Amino acid sequence: MSVCIANCAPAYVRSLSPYQPGKPVSELARETGIPESEIVKLASNENPFGMSPKAKAAAVAALEDAARYPDGNAFALKAALARKYGVDMSQLVIGNGSNDVLEIATQAFLSPGASAVFAQYSFAVYPLATIARGARCIQVPARNYGHDLDAMLSAIDQTARIVFIANPNNPTGTFLPGNEIEAFIARVPQDVLVVLDEAYTEFLPVEARYGSIAWVARFPNLLVSRTLCKAYGLAGLRLGYGVAHPEVADLMNRVRQPFNASTVAQAAAVAALEDQDFVEAVAENNRRGMAQLTAAFAELGLEWIPSFGNFVTVRVGDAARVDQSLLAQGVIVRPIASYSMPEWLRVSIGLPEENARFIAALRQALA
Ligand SMILES: *Cc1c(COP(=O)(O)O)cnc(C)c1O
C-alpha cells in the first residue's frame, strides 16, 4: 500500500485553490501565434507606463550589488517611508509585494480556531492566506458590490482576529469615504487587527484622499498596507509595506522571511518614492482612460461599477465567451467568475491606444 505524501498535508491546505493570475502575454502569443508586440494586456492592474525612469536607473545600479544578500532591515527604504509619512521606522514592515504584507499579517495573527472577516467580492488573497493558516473565513455579503461595514462589524465574533478592508476594493473598484472607514475602525474590538489594504490609494481623486497612516497612532490594532506595484509600477520587482503600531510591526517582522525584499526592489522603491511627478502623471492618465472606457461602455449600453482604482468592472453577459473573443483578438482582460461574477470582466486602464484596442475588440466581441 502506498501513501502519497500530498494526502498527508493538512486538510485545509489540500482544500486551497490556486490564485488565478492574469494570462501572461507570452502565453497568449504561444497559443495564438499573435506577436507579443501586438498583444494588449489589461488584466492585472499593472502600470502602462512601466516604472519611473529614476526607479529603473536605481534598479539597474543595484544589480551591481545583487550577489550580496539584501539589507534585511531595509534601512534606506524604511528611512524614506518614515520621512514621507512621519512615522517611526519601528512601525514599518516591508514585503515582497503587499501580498506578502497580507500573508505576514495572517502568519502573525491567525491559527486553527481563529477566523478572518472580509466582504464578498474582495481580494482573492484574503481567503487564500486565511485558509493556509488553518483559520476560518467569515465572508460578509456586499452592498452594491462594496463593503457593508455595519454587517462586517456584526460578523466579528469571538474567534475573529483579522478584518480585511480593501479601499478602493478589488475586483469591484468601490470606495468608502475615509470618515466611514475611520468610524468603523473605532468600533472594531481591540483584539481584532484591521488590515486596511490601500493598494490603489494613489489613484484617488484629491477630494477623496484621507490620511489613514495618521490613524495608526490612535488605533494600535490597525495595519495600513500599501504597495509600489500598482501606481509606482514595480509589480515585477515586488515591493509593498505595512504601517502599524511598533509591537504589531515587531511581531510581523519576526515571522517574515529575513530577506523577503530584494536589493533591486528596495533600491527601485527608494527612487520611486522620490518621483511623485511620475505618480501624478500615472494618475492623470488613469482618469482620462477611465473616462474613455466608461464612455464606450455607455455607448454600448453596458453596465459598469463606478471605480476608484486603475481598473473598471463591466457587465458583458456571457463573459467567458466575450473573453475568448477578446483573446483571439490579442486583448487580455480578467474574467472574474472565480469571484462569483460570471457576467463581468475586469479591465485595467491602459494607455489611450491600448484602451482603444480593447474597445474595438469588445465592440467586435459583442456584435
Ligand atoms: C494588487 C493588490 C494587492 C497586492 O499587490 P502586490 O503586487 O502584492 O503589492 C493587494 N491588495 C489588493 C486589493 C490588490 O488589488
The ligand as a Gaussian input file, in Angstrom:
#p B3LYP/6-31G(d) Opt

LIG

0 1
 C       -2.832000      44.151000      -6.379000
 C       -3.378000      44.085000      -4.987000
 C       -2.566000      43.836000      -3.866000
 C       -1.151000      43.420000      -3.874000
 O       -0.364000      43.623000      -4.857000
 P        1.213000      43.458000      -4.714000
 O        1.635000      43.381000      -6.105000
 O        1.484000      42.190000      -3.951000
 O        1.679000      44.651000      -3.949000
 C       -3.119000      43.876000      -2.629000
 N       -4.404000      44.141000      -2.456000
 C       -5.219000      44.384000      -3.475000
 C       -6.642000      44.682000      -3.198000
 C       -4.739000      44.341000      -4.769000
 O       -5.578000      44.522000      -5.790000

